[in-house]
Amino acid sequence: MKELEQKLQEEEHARKLVQEKAAELQTGLETNRLLIQAASPLLSPKARKPRKKTKQPEKKHGLTSHPAAQPHYRLCLGDVPFVAGKVSCCFQRLIIAR
């Protein structure tokens, strides 16, 4: 019982250390953000002008042939030597022999 209580105290202490580290990193992040905003007021999000989006030329979707496309072949799984889920006759003999 004492071992469990000691382990619980260690976990609580470790969690407290992690929370303190997270708070420290958060304050550092806020400090850096404020310093960056103070150093470059022109780059603040409110002062930036939105960019105008340029229209891209419309692509024509017609009947075009793709010379680099490979033809599609249908496979007969009986001709393929190894197929997932298919048991070959020789493998069955090995299982039965054991």
C-alpha positions as CSV (number, residue, x, y, z in Angstrom):
1,M,0.0,0.0,0.0
2,K,2.8,2.4,0.9
3,E,4.5,1.6,-2.5
4,L,1.3,2.7,-4.3
5,E,1.1,5.9,-2.3
6,Q,4.8,6.7,-3.0
7,K,4.3,6.0,-6.7
8,L,1.2,8.3,-6.7
9,Q,3.2,11.0,-5.0
10,E,6.0,10.6,-7.6
11,E,3.5,10.8,-10.4
12,E,1.9,14.0,-8.9
13,H,5.3,15.5,-8.5
14,A,6.3,14.7,-12.1
15,R,2.9,16.2,-13.3
16,K,3.6,19.3,-11.3
17,L,7.0,19.7,-12.9
18,V,5.5,19.3,-16.4
19,Q,2.9,21.9,-15.6
20,E,5.5,24.3,-14.4
21,K,7.6,23.7,-17.5
22,A,4.6,24.3,-19.7
23,A,3.8,27.5,-17.9
24,E,7.4,28.7,-18.3
25,L,7.4,27.9,-22.0
26,Q,4.0,29.7,-22.4
27,T,5.3,32.9,-20.8
28,G,8.4,32.7,-23.0
29,L,6.2,32.4,-26.0
30,E,4.1,35.4,-25.1
31,T,7.2,37.4,-24.4
32,N,8.7,36.6,-27.7
33,R,5.5,37.4,-29.5
34,L,5.3,40.8,-27.8
35,L,8.9,41.5,-28.7
36,I,8.4,40.6,-32.3
37,Q,5.3,42.8,-32.5
38,A,7.1,45.7,-30.9
39,A,10.2,45.3,-33.2
40,S,8.2,45.2,-36.4
41,P,4.9,46.9,-36.2
42,L,4.5,46.8,-40.0
43,L,4.3,43.1,-39.9
44,S,1.4,42.9,-37.4
45,P,-1.6,41.0,-38.7
46,K,-3.9,44.0,-38.5
47,A,-1.6,46.3,-40.5
48,R,-1.1,43.9,-43.4
49,K,-3.0,44.5,-46.5
50,P,-4.8,41.5,-48.0
51,R,-3.4,40.4,-51.3
52,K,-5.5,40.4,-54.4
53,K,-6.0,37.0,-55.8
54,T,-5.2,36.7,-59.4
55,K,-7.4,34.5,-61.5
56,Q,-5.7,31.5,-63.0
57,P,-6.5,30.6,-66.5
58,E,-9.3,28.2,-66.8
59,K,-8.3,24.7,-67.8
60,K,-10.2,23.1,-70.7
61,H,-11.4,19.7,-69.8
62,G,-11.9,18.1,-73.2
63,L,-11.3,14.7,-74.5
64,T,-7.6,14.5,-74.4
65,S,-5.5,11.4,-74.8
66,H,-2.7,10.7,-72.3
67,P,0.1,9.1,-74.2
68,A,2.0,8.3,-71.0
69,A,-0.9,6.3,-69.5
70,Q,-0.4,2.6,-69.1
71,P,-3.1,0.2,-70.5
72,H,-5.1,-1.6,-67.9
73,Y,-4.9,-5.4,-67.8
74,R,-7.2,-7.7,-66.0
75,L,-5.5,-10.5,-64.1
76,C,-6.7,-14.0,-63.7
77,L,-5.8,-14.9,-60.1
78,G,-5.5,-18.5,-61.0
79,D,-2.5,-17.6,-63.1
80,V,-0.8,-15.6,-60.4
81,P,1.6,-17.8,-58.3
82,F,1.0,-16.1,-54.9
83,V,-2.3,-14.5,-54.0
84,A,-3.2,-13.4,-50.5
85,G,-5.7,-15.7,-48.9
86,K,-5.1,-18.5,-51.4
87,V,-3.6,-21.7,-50.2
88,S,-1.5,-23.7,-52.6
89,C,-1.6,-27.4,-52.8
90,C,2.0,-27.9,-51.7
91,F,1.5,-25.8,-48.6
92,Q,-1.5,-27.9,-47.6
93,R,0.6,-31.0,-47.8
94,L,3.2,-29.5,-45.4
95,I,0.5,-28.6,-42.9
96,I,-1.0,-32.1,-43.0
97,A,2.4,-33.7,-42.7
98,R,3.1,-32.0,-39.4
